Amino acid sequence: MIFQSWLQELSQYNLLSLFIFFLIENLVLILLSIVLAKAIEYDNTKLNKTDRKWVLSTLICNALITLLGFELYRYEILKIDFSPSLLSIITDTLLLIVVMDFFMFVFHFLAHYLKWFYPIHKLHHTHVETSVYSLYVLHPIETLGFGIIWLFSITIFDFNYLSITIYLILNLLYGIFGHLKKDVFPDIWYNNHFTKWISTTKFHSNHHKNESHNYGFYFTIWDKIFKTII
């Protein structure tokens, strides 16, 4: 397996080299998200000077989480399924999305209702009118918190490596789409039985305008269950 061999190759490097590599990797992802956002809404893709340090800190935190995940894999605490099974890829991807969505919903809900946590999360809500940069304007504690949830989820289950890759791509795309000013989802999305329970740009945008509602990330189901949806 190419992916497995690549991970074994990385195991030869020291922590500093790995951190630099993962720093570059996460920087590329941020740059790609900015390019995509500029293609959709160029005029709304501007980085404020006050937000630069937060984008940088999020980059560093994401690199640290990636490094920690790799070390967990290297010491066989985090196990990855490298089988090419199509069934495994499909079921693992769906399970990973649902598990992560629930954990992040709970984490996000607590960020608003715990007195010590809200001042930390409030930084993200300085962006009432959102853009792609809003995705990266997070307090380091919150960024690391989301990262720990991610590592915990893929450690308690042995997910397929392709499922992990697919999830990470979808997560980045949903993070971008959820923070755009322009709603990229068509009107039919809101009325179709198969898609109306999936989160949209408008869904998360409404959360930034009304913080007591819409805590979900990928689905609206948790907000419907806990009656926090608008």
WOQUI-V984904 format. One line per field, one symbol per residue. phi: phi as a letter, one per 40 degrees, with the letter a starting at -180 (. if undefined). psi: psi as a letter, one per 40 degrees, with the letter a starting at -180 (. if undefined). A space follows every 50 residues. Layout:
BEGIN
phi: ???
psi: ???
END
This chain:
BEGIN
phi: .cccccccccccccccccccccccdcccccccccccccccadccbbccdc cdccccccdccccccccccccccccgccbbcbcccccccccccccccccc ccccccccccccbccccddccddcccccccadcddbcbcdccdcccccdc ccccccbcccccccccccccccccccccbcccccccdcdcbcccbcccdb dcdccccccbccbfccbbbcccccccfbcb
psi: hdddddddddeeiiddddddddddddddddddddddddddgddeghhide edddddddddddddddddddddddefdhhhheiehddddddddddddddd ddddddddddddehddddddddddeegdhiiddddegiiddddddddddd dddeddigiidddddddddddddddddeeidhhehidddeehdeeeehii dddddddddgeeigeiddiedddddefei.
END
